[in-house]
Amino acid sequence: MGSGTVAVLGNGPVGQTAALLLARWGVRVVVVDGRPGRDRIGSKSICQQRDVLDVWDSVGAGRAIAAEGVTWTTARTFCRDRELFACALPDPGVSAFPPFVNISQSRTEEILDERIAAQPLIDVRWDHEVTGIDQDDAGVTVTCRTGGGPREIRADYAVAATGAHGGVRRMLGVAFDGRSFDDLFLICDIRADLPGWANERRFYFDPSWNPGRQVLIHPCPGRTFRIDWQVPAGYDLAAEEVSGGLDARIRAIVGDRPYEVVWKSVYRFSSRVADRMRVGRVLLAGDCAHVYSPFGARGLNSGVGDAENAAWKLAYALRGEAGPGLLESYHAERHAAALENLEVTSATMDFLVPQDDAARRHRADVLARAATDATARSQVDSGRLAEPFWYVASPLTTPDPERPFAGRPPRGHVPPPGPGVLLPDAPVTARRDHMRALARDGFLALTTEGVTLRDVPVPVLALAEIDRTGGLAKALGARPGEIWLVRPDAYVAAVLYDPADLSAALRRALGEVVTG
C-alpha cells in the first residue's frame, strides 16, 4: 500500500488531530463519522493546554487556535465569597504558547477542518456509521452504514476516536469499567462584560449564590463566559427558566449588567477507562478510551496526547522501522496516562462531592484553614489542571540513575527533565524556531559540550549551536558529556553518557527487544 492507509473512526478533535498528524508523516487517511456533518453547538471542551497547542502547531493549527482563544495564566479559588489562593502557571522553558487558551470546541474543530481541507492525504466521509470491524494479518476492514447503503473501507490500521458511546468498543470486546456520578451540573455560555475576569479561571466552593455546592467560571472569546454550577439531583432547567430562577442564578454572578445566554445544558458525567487501548491493528483514543470528570480539563487534552502517540508509532510501523513492541507500547503508555488522569480527577470529585460524613468534615476543615494555612491550601482540590503524562516506566524509555523520577510533582509544576519526560521548549536557531517543533520531525540526538557523534542513525544537533538564548540548556539542566535522545513526540527517550549506548537506546525507543 505504499505509505499505507489508516482509517480514523470519528471526526471530533481527537480524530482530526490523529488524521492531520498521520498525514504529516506521509500516511493516507480515511476519516469516517456517522453524523451528517459538523456540529457547531455550545462550548464543550474549551480549555486547551500549552503542550496540546504545540501538537496542533506541528500541523499548522496551533497559532490560529491560540490567537483566537482567550489566554489565562491564573487560577483563583474561593470559599464562599473569600479568595483562598491564586495559582500562577509556570513555564519551565521559553514556550511558544501560553499555559492555557480557552476557545470553544466547535471553533477548534473548524480550524482543524481548514487544515484537513488543505491536506490531500486525508479523505473525510460523513454519514458513515461504523457497524463492523474485522481484522486479519494484513489489515483492517471497517464496515459502515451510509445513506447510499453499506460501505467497506480497507486500511492497514485504524484509530478509534468515536467518543464515549460504546459501539466500537463492544465490537472490539473492550471493557469500559468505572463509575457514573449522580450529581448534576448546569452549564451555560453567558455573553456579558465582566471587567477583570477575562484572563483568569475562577472556582467557588459553597458561594452564597449556590450554597453547599460549587461553581466554575472560565473566560471564552467574544466576551463569553463558560459557567458550570453543581445543582441538586432532580434539577429541572426548563422549570427554572419559567420561574425566573435561571435569571436570578446568572445575575448572582454578573450583577445588573446586560447578558445573553448563548448555550445551556445539564449533564451528568462518568469516570471510566478502557481495559485495552490497543486491539490488534486498532488503537483506541480520546473518549472512546477514557472519560473523566471535567474538573482539570483532562479530557480533550489527554485525547490529543493519545492521537500524537498513535500517529508517530503507526507511521514508523508502516515504514517498516518499528520493532515488534512499538505498537503495544501505545497501550502501555497511554493506558498508564489514562489511569493517572482517572486517579487525579476521581480525587477531585471525592473532594468536591464528599461521599460520607468523614469526607465532608475533612473538606470543611481544609477549606476553613486554607485562607491562612499554606499546608491546608495544598489540600484544596478544585481540579489539578491538565498536564502531559510522563513515560518514565515505558518499555521505550532507557532509565538514567543520575536523573531519577521523583513521582508526581506539586500541583502546577512539571517533573525535572529526564528520560520519559516531555522536552521543555525554547527558541532555537535551526530549521524550526522552537525546540519541540524541531523534535517533532523525527528522532534526534542533542549533544552537550565534549560530545562528538559520527555515523549514528539519527540527526545530531549540538546544544551550544542551536540554543540561542541559553534557555534550553537551563531548562534541561544539561551537563557536559551528555547525549539526549529525543522521540518524534518530543519526549526524552534517554540521557546517555557513552556514544556507544546510543544504538541500544534507539532500538529500545523503536520497540525492539533490548537485553542486557
C-alpha positions as CSV (number, residue, x, y, z in Angstrom):
1,M,0.0,0.0,0.0
2,G,2.9,2.4,-0.4
3,S,2.9,4.7,2.5
4,G,0.0,2.8,3.9
5,T,-3.5,3.8,4.9
6,V,-5.1,4.4,8.3
7,A,-8.8,4.6,9.0
8,V,-9.7,7.2,11.6
9,L,-13.1,6.4,13.1
10,G,-14.7,9.6,14.4
11,N,-14.2,13.2,13.2
12,G,-14.1,15.0,16.5
13,P,-11.0,16.9,17.6
14,V,-9.1,13.8,18.6
15,G,-9.8,12.1,15.3
16,Q,-9.0,15.3,13.4
17,T,-5.7,15.5,15.2
18,A,-4.8,11.9,14.5
19,A,-5.6,12.4,10.8
20,L,-3.5,15.5,10.5
21,L,-0.5,14.0,12.3
22,L,-0.7,10.8,10.2
23,A,-0.8,12.9,7.0
24,R,2.2,14.9,8.2
25,W,4.1,11.6,8.4
26,G,3.0,10.9,4.8
27,V,0.3,8.4,5.6
28,R,-3.0,8.3,3.7
29,V,-6.0,8.7,6.0
30,V,-9.7,7.9,5.6
31,V,-11.8,9.7,8.3
32,V,-15.4,8.4,8.8
33,D,-18.1,9.7,11.1
34,G,-21.7,8.7,11.4
35,R,-23.0,12.2,11.7
36,P,-24.2,14.1,8.6
37,G,-21.8,16.9,9.2
38,R,-20.1,19.1,11.8
39,D,-22.0,20.1,15.0
40,R,-21.5,23.7,15.9
41,I,-23.4,23.9,19.2
42,G,-22.0,25.0,22.6
43,S,-18.6,25.5,24.0
44,K,-18.0,21.8,25.1
45,S,-14.3,21.2,25.7
46,I,-12.9,24.7,25.9
47,C,-9.6,24.6,27.8
48,Q,-6.6,23.8,25.6
49,Q,-3.2,23.3,27.4
50,R,0.1,24.6,26.2
51,D,1.6,21.3,25.2
52,V,-1.6,20.4,23.1
53,L,-1.2,23.7,21.3
54,D,2.4,22.6,20.5
55,V,1.0,19.4,18.9
56,W,-1.5,21.4,16.9
57,D,1.2,23.8,15.8
58,S,3.0,20.9,14.2
59,V,0.1,20.6,11.8
60,G,-0.3,24.3,11.2
61,A,-3.3,24.9,13.6
62,G,-1.8,25.8,17.0
63,R,-1.1,29.5,16.4
64,A,-4.5,30.1,14.9
65,I,-6.2,28.5,17.8
66,A,-4.1,30.4,20.3
67,A,-4.7,33.7,18.5
68,E,-8.5,33.3,18.6
69,G,-8.6,31.9,22.1
70,V,-8.6,33.7,25.5
71,T,-5.2,33.3,27.3
72,W,-5.3,32.8,31.0
73,T,-2.4,32.4,33.4
74,T,-4.1,32.4,36.8
75,A,-6.4,30.0,38.6
76,R,-8.3,31.6,41.5
77,T,-10.0,29.5,44.2
78,F,-12.7,30.9,46.6
79,C,-14.6,29.5,49.5
80,R,-17.9,31.2,49.9
81,D,-17.0,34.8,48.8
82,R,-13.4,34.8,50.1
83,E,-10.4,34.1,47.9
84,L,-8.3,31.3,49.3
85,F,-5.4,31.5,46.9
86,A,-4.4,32.1,43.3
87,C,-2.1,29.8,41.3
88,A,0.1,31.2,38.5
89,L,1.1,28.7,35.8
90,P,4.9,28.4,35.3
91,D,6.8,27.8,32.1
92,P,9.9,25.6,32.6
93,G,11.4,26.8,29.3
94,V,10.5,29.6,26.9
95,S,7.4,28.2,25.2
96,A,5.8,29.4,22.0
97,F,2.4,29.3,23.7
98,P,0.7,30.4,26.9
99,P,-0.2,27.9,29.7
100,F,-3.8,27.6,28.7
101,V,-6.1,29.0,26.0
102,N,-9.9,28.9,26.1
103,I,-11.8,28.5,22.9
104,S,-15.0,26.6,22.1
105,Q,-14.5,23.1,20.8
106,S,-16.6,23.9,17.8
107,R,-14.3,26.7,16.7
108,T,-11.2,24.4,17.3
109,E,-12.9,21.8,15.1
110,E,-13.4,24.4,12.4
111,I,-9.8,25.4,12.4
112,L,-8.7,21.8,12.3
113,D,-11.1,21.2,9.4
114,E,-9.4,24.0,7.5
115,R,-6.1,22.3,7.8
116,I,-7.7,18.9,6.8
117,A,-9.2,20.5,3.7
118,A,-5.7,21.6,2.6
119,Q,-4.3,18.1,3.1
120,P,-4.6,15.9,0.0
121,L,-3.8,12.7,2.0
122,I,-7.0,13.0,4.1
123,D,-10.3,11.8,2.8
124,V,-13.3,12.7,5.1
125,R,-16.5,10.8,4.8
126,W,-19.5,12.0,6.8
127,D,-22.7,9.8,7.1
128,H,-20.5,6.7,7.6
129,E,-21.7,5.0,10.8
130,V,-19.3,2.2,11.8
131,T,-21.2,-1.1,12.1
132,G,-18.3,-3.6,12.0
133,I,-14.6,-4.0,12.3
134,D,-12.8,-7.1,11.1
135,Q,-9.0,-7.7,11.2
136,D,-6.6,-10.1,9.6
137,D,-2.8,-10.3,9.3
138,A,-2.7,-7.7,6.6
139,G,-5.1,-5.0,7.7
140,V,-8.5,-3.8,9.0
141,T,-11.9,-3.8,7.2
142,V,-14.3,-1.2,8.5
143,T,-18.0,-1.7,7.6
144,C,-20.1,1.5,7.6
145,R,-23.9,2.2,7.2
146,T,-24.4,5.2,4.9
147,G,-27.4,6.8,3.2
148,G,-26.3,5.0,0.0
149,G,-26.1,1.6,1.5
150,P,-23.3,-0.3,3.3
151,R,-19.7,0.6,2.5
152,E,-16.4,-1.1,3.3
153,I,-13.1,0.7,4.0
154,R,-9.9,-1.3,3.9
155,A,-6.8,0.1,5.8
156,D,-3.6,-1.1,7.3
157,Y,-4.6,0.1,10.8
158,A,-7.4,2.1,12.5
159,V,-7.7,4.7,15.2
160,A,-11.0,4.6,17.0
161,A,-11.9,8.1,18.3
162,T,-15.7,7.6,18.2
163,G,-16.4,9.3,21.6
164,A,-17.8,7.8,24.7
165,H,-20.6,5.8,23.1
166,G,-19.7,2.2,23.3
167,G,-20.4,0.7,19.8
168,V,-16.9,0.4,18.6
169,R,-15.6,-0.8,22.0
170,R,-18.3,-3.5,22.0
171,M,-17.2,-4.6,18.5
172,L,-13.7,-5.0,19.8
173,G,-14.6,-6.7,23.1
174,V,-13.2,-3.9,25.2
175,A,-14.5,-3.4,28.8
176,F,-15.1,0.2,30.0
177,D,-15.2,0.0,33.8
178,G,-15.6,2.9,36.2
179,R,-18.4,4.8,37.8
180,S,-21.0,7.4,37.0
181,F,-21.7,10.3,39.3
182,D,-25.2,11.1,40.5
183,D,-24.6,14.8,40.8
184,L,-25.9,17.1,38.1
185,F,-24.1,20.1,36.6
186,L,-25.7,23.0,34.7
187,I,-23.6,24.6,32.1
188,C,-24.3,28.0,30.4
189,D,-22.3,30.1,28.0
190,I,-23.0,33.7,29.0
191,R,-22.1,36.7,27.0
192,A,-21.5,39.7,29.2
193,D,-19.0,42.3,30.2
194,L,-17.2,41.2,33.4
195,P,-14.2,43.6,33.9
196,G,-11.1,41.9,35.4
197,W,-12.4,38.3,34.8
198,A,-11.2,37.9,31.2
199,N,-7.8,36.3,31.9
200,E,-8.4,34.0,34.9
201,R,-10.3,30.9,35.8
202,R,-12.4,31.1,39.0
203,F,-13.6,28.3,41.2
204,Y,-16.0,28.8,44.0
205,F,-16.7,26.4,46.9
206,D,-20.1,27.0,48.6
207,P,-20.7,30.5,47.4
208,S,-23.6,32.3,48.9
209,W,-25.3,32.3,45.4
210,N,-25.0,28.5,45.1
211,P,-24.9,27.3,48.8
212,G,-23.5,23.9,49.6
213,R,-22.2,23.4,46.0
214,Q,-19.6,24.5,43.5
215,V,-19.3,26.9,40.6
216,L,-16.6,27.1,37.9
217,I,-16.2,30.1,35.7
218,H,-14.0,30.2,32.5
219,P,-13.4,33.1,30.2
220,C,-14.0,32.5,26.5
221,P,-13.6,34.6,23.3
222,G,-16.2,37.2,22.4
223,R,-17.0,38.4,26.0
224,T,-18.4,35.0,26.7
225,F,-18.0,33.1,30.0
226,R,-18.5,29.4,30.5
227,I,-20.2,28.8,33.9
228,D,-20.7,25.4,35.5
229,W,-23.0,25.1,38.5
230,Q,-23.3,22.0,40.6
231,V,-27.0,21.5,41.0
232,P,-29.1,19.1,43.1
233,A,-30.5,15.8,41.9
234,G,-33.8,16.3,40.1
235,Y,-32.8,19.8,38.9
236,D,-35.2,20.9,36.2
237,L,-33.7,23.5,33.8
238,A,-37.0,24.2,32.0
239,A,-38.8,24.9,35.2
240,E,-36.1,27.2,36.5
241,E,-36.3,29.2,33.2
242,V,-40.0,29.6,33.6
243,S,-39.8,30.6,37.2
244,G,-37.1,33.2,36.7
245,G,-34.7,31.2,38.7
246,L,-32.1,30.9,35.9
247,D,-32.0,34.6,35.5
248,A,-31.5,35.0,39.3
249,R,-28.8,32.4,39.2
250,I,-26.9,34.2,36.4
251,R,-27.4,37.7,37.9
252,A,-25.9,36.5,41.2
253,I,-22.7,36.4,39.2
254,V,-23.0,39.1,36.5
255,G,-25.0,41.6,38.6
256,D,-27.3,44.0,36.8
257,R,-25.2,44.0,33.6
258,P,-26.9,43.0,30.4
259,Y,-26.2,39.4,29.4
260,E,-27.1,36.8,26.8
261,V,-27.4,33.1,27.2
262,V,-25.6,31.6,24.2
263,W,-25.9,28.0,25.1
264,K,-27.1,25.9,28.1
265,S,-27.3,22.2,29.1
266,V,-27.5,19.9,32.1
267,Y,-25.1,17.0,32.3
268,R,-24.0,14.1,34.4
269,F,-20.6,12.5,33.9
270,S,-18.7,9.3,34.3
271,S,-15.1,8.3,35.1
272,R,-14.2,5.2,33.0
273,V,-11.1,3.7,31.3
274,A,-11.0,1.0,28.7
275,D,-9.2,-2.1,29.8
276,R,-7.3,-2.2,26.4
277,M,-6.3,0.7,24.2
278,R,-4.8,-1.5,21.5
279,V,-6.7,-4.4,20.0
280,G,-4.6,-5.8,17.2
281,R,-4.5,-3.2,14.5
282,V,-6.9,-0.9,16.1
283,L,-5.9,1.8,18.6
284,L,-8.5,3.5,20.9
285,A,-8.1,7.2,21.6
286,G,-9.9,10.0,23.3
287,D,-13.3,9.5,24.9
288,C,-13.5,6.1,23.2
289,A,-10.8,5.0,25.6
290,H,-11.4,7.2,28.7
291,V,-13.8,9.7,30.2
292,Y,-13.3,11.8,33.3
293,S,-14.9,14.5,35.3
294,P,-14.4,17.9,33.6
295,F,-12.5,19.5,36.5
296,G,-8.9,19.8,35.4
297,A,-9.6,19.8,31.6
298,R,-8.1,16.4,31.1
299,G,-10.5,15.0,28.5
300,L,-9.7,16.6,25.2
301,N,-6.1,17.4,26.2
302,S,-5.3,13.8,27.0
303,G,-7.1,12.7,23.8
304,V,-4.7,14.8,21.8
305,G,-1.8,13.1,23.6
306,D,-3.3,9.8,22.5
307,A,-3.5,11.0,18.9
308,E,0.1,12.0,18.8
309,N,1.4,8.9,20.4
310,A,-0.6,6.7,18.0
311,A,0.3,8.7,14.9
312,W,4.1,8.5,15.0
313,K,4.1,4.9,16.0
314,L,1.7,3.9,13.2
315,A,3.8,5.9,10.8
316,Y,7.0,4.1,11.8
317,A,5.2,0.7,11.7
318,L,4.0,1.5,8.1
319,R,7.6,2.5,7.1
320,G,8.9,-0.8,8.4
321,E,11.0,0.9,11.0
322,A,9.1,-0.2,14.2
323,G,10.2,-3.1,16.4
324,P,7.6,-5.7,17.5
325,G,6.9,-3.8,20.7
326,L,6.3,-0.3,19.3
327,L,2.5,-0.5,18.7
328,E,2.0,-2.4,22.0
329,S,3.8,0.5,23.7
330,Y,0.8,2.7,22.7
331,H,-1.3,0.7,25.2
332,A,1.4,0.7,27.8
333,E,2.0,4.5,27.7
334,R,-1.5,5.8,27.1
335,H,-3.3,3.4,29.4
336,A,-0.9,4.5,32.1
337,A,-1.7,8.1,31.3
338,A,-5.5,7.3,31.4
339,L,-5.2,5.7,34.8
340,E,-3.2,8.7,36.1
341,N,-5.9,11.0,34.8
342,L,-8.6,8.8,36.4
343,E,-6.8,8.9,39.8
344,V,-6.4,12.7,39.7
345,T,-9.9,13.5,38.6
346,S,-11.5,11.0,40.9
347,A,-9.7,12.6,43.8
348,T,-11.1,15.9,42.7
349,M,-14.6,14.6,42.6
350,D,-14.2,13.0,46.1
351,F,-13.2,16.4,47.4
352,L,-15.9,18.3,45.5
353,V,-18.7,15.9,46.4
354,P,-17.8,14.1,49.6
355,Q,-19.5,10.7,49.9
356,D,-19.6,10.3,53.7
357,D,-19.6,12.4,56.9
358,A,-15.8,11.9,57.5
359,A,-15.1,13.2,54.0
360,R,-17.4,16.1,54.5
361,R,-15.7,17.0,57.8
362,H,-12.3,16.8,56.2
363,R,-13.3,19.1,53.4
364,A,-14.9,21.6,55.7
365,D,-11.7,21.6,57.9
366,V,-9.4,22.1,54.9
367,L,-11.4,24.9,53.4
368,A,-11.7,26.7,56.8
369,R,-7.9,26.6,57.2
370,A,-6.9,27.3,53.6
371,A,-7.2,31.1,53.7
372,T,-4.3,31.3,56.2
373,D,-2.5,27.9,56.2
374,A,-0.4,27.0,53.2
375,T,-0.4,23.4,54.1
376,A,-4.2,23.3,54.0
377,R,-4.1,25.2,50.8
378,S,-2.3,22.4,49.0
379,Q,-5.1,20.0,50.1
380,V,-7.8,22.1,48.4
381,D,-8.7,20.1,45.3
382,S,-10.7,22.1,42.7
383,G,-9.1,20.1,39.8
384,R,-5.4,19.6,39.1
385,L,-5.1,21.2,35.6
386,A,-4.2,19.1,32.6
387,E,-0.5,18.3,32.1
388,P,1.4,15.9,29.9
389,F,2.0,12.4,31.2
390,W,5.5,11.2,31.9
391,Y,6.6,7.9,30.3
392,V,9.3,7.1,32.9
393,A,8.1,3.4,33.2
394,S,7.6,2.9,29.5
395,P,9.3,0.0,27.8
396,L,10.6,2.5,25.3
397,T,12.4,4.6,27.9
398,T,16.0,4.0,28.9
399,P,16.3,4.9,32.6
400,D,19.1,7.1,33.9
401,P,20.1,6.6,37.6
402,E,21.5,10.1,37.6
403,R,18.1,11.6,36.8
404,P,15.6,9.5,38.9
405,F,11.9,10.3,38.7
406,A,10.7,11.7,42.0
407,G,7.0,11.0,41.4
408,R,4.1,13.3,40.7
409,P,5.3,16.9,41.1
410,P,3.4,19.5,43.1
411,R,0.3,21.0,41.5
412,G,1.2,23.5,38.8
413,H,4.7,22.1,38.3
414,V,6.3,19.7,35.9
415,P,8.9,17.0,36.6
416,P,12.6,17.8,36.1
417,P,13.7,16.9,32.5
418,G,14.9,13.4,32.1
419,P,14.0,10.1,30.4
420,G,10.3,9.7,29.9
421,V,9.6,13.5,30.4
422,L,8.4,15.9,27.7
423,L,11.3,18.1,26.5
424,P,11.0,21.7,27.7
425,D,10.7,24.2,24.9
426,A,12.8,27.1,23.9
427,P,13.8,29.2,20.9
428,V,16.5,27.6,18.7
429,T,18.5,28.5,15.6
430,A,17.7,25.7,13.3
431,R,15.2,24.8,10.6
432,R,12.4,25.3,13.1
433,D,12.1,28.2,15.5
434,H,11.4,26.2,18.7
435,M,12.9,23.0,20.1
436,R,9.7,21.0,20.2
437,A,8.9,21.8,16.6
438,L,12.3,20.6,15.7
439,A,12.0,17.4,17.7
440,R,8.7,16.5,16.0
441,D,10.5,16.0,12.7
442,G,11.7,12.6,14.0
443,F,14.2,11.0,16.3
444,L,17.2,13.2,17.1
445,A,20.2,13.4,19.4
446,L,21.1,16.6,21.3
447,T,24.7,16.7,22.5
448,T,26.3,18.9,25.1
449,E,29.9,20.1,25.5
450,G,32.6,17.5,25.0
451,V,30.5,15.0,22.9
452,T,31.1,14.2,19.2
453,L,28.9,11.7,17.4
454,R,29.7,10.3,14.0
455,D,28.0,7.7,11.8
456,V,24.9,7.4,14.0
457,P,21.4,6.6,12.7
458,V,19.7,9.8,13.8
459,P,20.3,13.6,13.2
460,V,22.7,15.1,15.7
461,L,22.4,18.7,17.0
462,A,24.9,20.4,19.3
463,L,23.1,22.2,22.0
464,A,25.6,25.0,22.0
465,E,25.0,25.7,18.4
466,I,21.2,25.9,18.4
467,D,20.3,27.2,21.9
468,R,20.5,30.9,21.0
469,T,19.2,32.2,24.4
470,G,20.6,29.5,26.7
471,G,17.0,28.9,27.8
472,L,17.0,25.3,26.7
473,A,20.2,24.3,28.4
474,K,19.0,25.9,31.6
475,A,15.6,24.2,31.4
476,L,17.2,20.8,30.7
477,G,19.8,21.2,33.5
478,A,22.2,19.9,30.8
479,R,25.7,18.9,31.8
480,P,28.8,18.4,29.7
481,G,29.2,15.0,28.2
482,E,25.5,14.2,27.8
483,I,23.6,12.8,24.8
484,W,19.8,13.4,24.9
485,L,17.9,11.1,22.6
486,V,14.5,12.6,21.8
487,R,11.5,10.8,20.3
488,P,9.3,12.1,17.5
489,D,6.7,13.3,20.0
490,A,9.3,15.5,21.8
491,Y,9.6,13.1,24.8
492,V,13.1,12.3,26.1
493,A,13.8,8.6,25.4
494,A,17.3,8.5,27.1
495,V,20.0,10.6,28.6
496,L,23.3,8.9,27.8
497,Y,27.0,9.4,28.7
498,D,28.7,7.0,26.2
499,P,28.1,7.3,22.5
500,A,28.3,3.5,22.3
501,D,25.0,3.3,24.1
502,L,23.0,5.4,21.6
503,S,22.2,2.5,19.2
504,A,20.7,0.3,22.0
505,A,18.7,3.3,23.4
506,L,17.3,4.0,19.9
507,R,16.4,0.3,19.3
508,R,14.6,0.3,22.6
509,A,12.7,3.6,21.7
510,L,11.6,1.9,18.5
511,G,10.1,-1.1,20.3
512,E,12.9,-3.6,19.6
513,V,13.8,-6.1,22.3
514,V,17.0,-5.0,24.0
515,T,18.7,-7.3,26.5
516,G,21.5,-6.6,28.9
